[in-house]
C-alpha cells in the first residue's frame, strides 16, 4: 500500500496522471427563500434570496472538482440557478435555463445541478426565470469562485480578498412581488453587496496589504474608482489577462467581472465608488448608493466620521469567508428577515 502511494505521488509530480485525478467531489445544499432586506435608510425590499441572504452564499471550489448543488425552492414562484461563466462541458442540463435545459424548480420542489468546475476565477450564479425581475430587482445572485490549479504569480502575493457585487433598485415595486423589471423603469437606489451608502461596510486594510477586489456587475453598468490608489487589472470574466494593465477607473457591463489588485501603501481613509454620478445617490439624494470606505488600520477615528460607533462586520465583502478555504459560506450580515408567518 505504501508503494502504491509513492507511485501515485511520483506520477502526479511527473504530470502522468489524468487532469482530473486529484479532483474532489463537493456537494452543497441551498434553499431559495422569500425575505425582506434593508437596502438603504428607509428602503425595505422584498426579495427572493439564496439561503435567505443577499448576496447569496459564497461557493468556492477548485478547478476540476465535481460539483453537485441541490437547491430547494421555498418560495411561491418557480426559479433556477444559472452558473454564469461556466462552460458546462457535457453537463448542459445544469445550465439553469428554464424550458431549455431543465424544467424550472417549482415551489416546494428540489433540483440537483451536477457539473465539473471547468472554468476558473471569479464567476457568479443567478436565477434565469424572468431575469429582469428575479435578477434585476429581486437579488437572486451570489458569488462563485473557482480556484485555478496554477495561479499566476501576483495571485500568490494577495493578502486580502474582497468581493463586490453591484446592483440597482426600484423603490416603487419594493413591497410587491411580480412587479417591475420593465424597460425604462426608474432605478433610483444603487448598492454594493445589497447595501447603499452609508450602510455599506468599511473595507479595513493594513499598510502593505496586497488587496484583490473581485468586481461583479450583477444588474447594471458600473465605473468603479478607488481614491488614493491605482488598480492593476489582472483578470476579466475569471481568466487572467496576458497583459495586466493599470487603471484608476474600471468599466463593467451587467454580467461582467474584473479582478483588480491594489497595493495598500497610502494610509488614510478613502472612498471607492461608482463614477456614474447618479449611482452615488439614494433616490436622488447624495451621498449614497455604490460607495464604500477603505480604512487603514491605525488611523484615528474622528468624532464626525460616518462610521464612528457603528457596528462593523469583517465578512461584509466575504473577506473572512475567503480565508476559510473551499466550501459554501453563509454571511450572517447578508441575511434577510423572514415574513412573520415563517418565524
Secondary structure, DSSP 8 states (H G I E B T S, - for coil): -HHHHHHHHHHHHTT-S-TTTT--EEEEEEEEEEEEEEEETTEEEEEEEETTBSSEEEEEEETT-EEEEEEEE-SSS-B--EEET---TT-GGGS--BTTTB--B-TT-EEEEEEE--S-EEEEEE--SSHHHHTTTT--EEEEEEE-SS--GGGGG--EEEEEEEEEE-GGGTT-TT----TT----EEEETTB-BTSS--EEE-TT-EEEEEEEESSS-EEEEETT--EEEEEETTEEEEEEEEES-EEE-TT-EEEEEEE--S-SEEEEEE-SGGGGSBTTBSS-BSEEEEEETT----TT-TTTT----TTTTSTTGGGS-SEEE--GGGB-EE-GGG-
